[in-house]
């Protein structure tokens, strides 16, 4: 997820504890809970990051190689 965010132009803005906030120049902000690199996200959390926070559509996910 972090690699896809960075590929799409998001940059790490700040970190507080295990939460990292990534910002995009268009104003989108995505908060990623980070504990271990092998950790997976719950479906609702992943959906929130993709649809609500990053505002990615199907074409964006295809472009980033996520689907």
Helices and strands as residue ranges (DSSP letters): H 2-7, E 11-16, E 19-23, E 29-33, H 43-47, I 48-53, H 58-63
